[in-house]
Structure formats: C-alpha cells, structure tokens
C-alpha cells in the first residue's frame, strides 16, 4: 500500500524524532550529529533540515514532545494522590536512569543554544509553558489535598526544576550524591506539614 505525501512526511518526522532521541540520550547533544541521526532513521541529513531546520530544531521538537508527555504523566500521577506524602513522592523523581540522563543532555543543549537568541527564546518559551502547566496542576491538587506550599507555586516550580537539573549535574560528577534524599528534604520544607 502506498502512503500519501502527508503520511510519508509524518513517518519521516517520527523516525527522525526516534533516532534523534536515541542519539542524544546515548551520545549527548554536542556529540550526536545530524548525519548519524539521519542514517539511523534511514534518511539523508537533508531530511533533518527539511523537517526541523537542523539539529536545534530537532532537539526542540523532541523536548516539546517530551514535555507534553511529562505533563500528562504528572497529571495522571497527581490524580491518584490522596495526601501530602503522595504529593511529595510524585515530585521526587526516581534516582538515576533516564530522568538523570535527560537532565544532563538538556543542560548541555541549553548551554550550547544559549548563544543563539532565536533558539534560546524558543527554549525559554517551551520552559515557561511547561512551568505554567505544572503550576496549574499543582495549584489544583494542593487545593484538593489541603496542602499549602511555603512559597508561591510559580517560584516553587522554578526552584524544583532548577534543583533537579543541578542535582543531576552534581550526581554526574559525584555519583555518591543522594539526589532523591536531597529532593525529598527540600520538598518537605517547601510543602510543610500543617497542624490545627
């Protein structure tokens, strides 16, 4: 069966996104090349430029899709929470693994793109949208659970993201760092227990 042009373009895009995710996670943002990503997907480098405008555009598309998935998963997890402890557990990522690797590669990509105002502003807009969506979810669930944060939720979300990224970087050079314990204690202070 022959695919339509739109179906071919969608398939090309999906294959390039999958190959890009794998290459960035395995080799890092700087080391992964447009050529290797295109070859892994079964295309030439021209396909990456046609679909995404280059490596930066491919990264942004990957991060945009990842952010949407994270927000969905976060919302689902919060829906199942029945108290403060559950809320803190949802906010404390599991140690190591893919979450830590994403944080490292993201830090590398942000540093690389920060010198280009066009790419930096796109990444900032994506981060702002993600932070806003997380803040809205937390506002709803904190109200539902009767949990009162110690600081305004927009500030808390910003600090939470920065803390996660910083701890992932620290853990990369200092593997003994117990990022989960640090996160749990900081979140405990940001979401204090309230007694009548």
N, C-alpha and C positions, 0 to 999 in steps of 0.2 A: 504494500500500500504506500502510495506517495504522499509525503507530507506537504501541506501548503507552505507558502513562504513564511507566514506568521508562525506556524508550528516549527519550521526549521530554525527560525531566529530564536524562538523560545527554548528549543532544545540546545542550541549553541550556547545561549546565555546560561542555562542550567549547568551544562557540562563545564563551562569556564568557571562558574562560581564554585562548583565542587572541586575542580582541580586547583583553583586559587586557594580555597580554604585549606586543602591538604598541604599545599606547598608552603603557605605562610606559617601554618602550625608546625610543620616539620623543620623548615629551614630559617624561619624568621622573615620579617618583612623586607629587610635590606638584601638578604642573600637570595631570596626567591626571585626568579627572573620571569619576565613576560614570555620569553621563549619557552622555558621549561613548563610553564603553566599551559601555554597553548598546545605544546606537544602532548602533554599528559591528557589534555581534553580531546586530542585528535584533530587539532586545527593548526593554522599558522598564526604567527604573532599579530598579523593583520586583523584577525577575528577579535582579539582582545581590544585593539584600538577602535575597531568599528562598534563593538558592543558597549565599551566602557570608557573609551578615550585614553586608556593607558592603565598602568599599574595602580595609580592612585584612585582612579575611578572604580576599578575592580575591587580594591580594598574597601572603598566607601560603600559599594553595593553589598559586599559581604557583611560589613559591620551593620549596615541598615537592616538586613535580613536577620542577623543575629540579635540585634536589639529588639526587633519585633517578637522574636521567639522568646527572648528572656522576659519581656513584659508579660506575654501570655502565660508562661510558666509561673512567673511570680504571682500573677493574679490568681491562677488556679491554686497555688500553694497557700496564699492568704485566705482564700475562700474556705479552706479546711482547718484554719487555725481557730482555736477556741479560747485562747488566753495569752497573756504576756509572754510566757515561756515559749509557746509555739511561734509567736511573732519573732522573738529573738532567734529561734532556731532557723526560721526561714531566711533571716537576714545574715546568718553566719554561713558562708559558703564552705563546702567540704574542703579539707586540706589537699593541696597538690592537684595533680591531674590536669584535665583540660582547662579548667577555670583559671588556674595559675598560668598555664601556657598562653592562654588568650590575653591575660593581663600583660605578660611580658612582651608579646608580639605587638599588642596595642600601644604600649609605651614606646616601643621602637618606631612604629608607624607614625604616631603623633609627633615624636621628635623629628622624624625625617620630613614630615609635611609642614611643620610649624613655620618654616621659612618661606612657604608659598602662601600668600594671603588668600588666594582663591580656594585652595584645598583646606587651609586652616579654618576658614569661615564655614565651609561645608561640614567639617568635622565638629566644629563648635555648635552649629545648628542641630546636628544629629544628637550630640550630647545633651543639649538643652531640652530637646524634645523627649529624650529618654528620661532625664531627670524629672521633667514635669509629669510624665505619665506615672513614674514611680511615686512621686509625691502625692498625686491624686489618689492612687491606690492606698498608700499608707494613711492618708487623711481619713478615707472611708473606713478602713479597718481599725484604725486606732479609735475612732468614734464608736464603732460597733463593739469593740472589746473594752472600752473604758480605759484605754492606755493613753497617758498624757506624756508626750516627749518633753525633755528638759530644755530643748531649743526648738526654734521654728523648724517645721519639717523640711522646707526647701534647703535650709542650712544643713540639717542632719543628712539629707540625701547626698548633698555635695560632699560632705565630710566622709560619709560612708564609702562613696566611690573612690575618693582620693586615698582613704585608708586602705581599701582593698588593693588598689594598684600599687601603693607604696609597700605594703606588706609582701605582695608578690615579688616585687623587685628585691626587697631585702632577703626574702627566702631563697631567691635565685643565687645570691652570693653568700648567704648564711643559712644553709639548709636546716640548722637546728632551731630556727625561729618557729615558734608555735603560733602561727598566724591565727588559727582558729581560737586559741585561748585569748590572744590579744583582742581580736574582734569581739568575742563574747564579753570580755570585761568592759570594753569601751561602749558596746551597745547597752550593757547593763546600766552604765552610768547615764547614757542618753535616753534610756527608757526606764526611769527609776520606778521602783515599787511604790505604790500609793497606799497608805493605810488610813482608815477612817478616823 
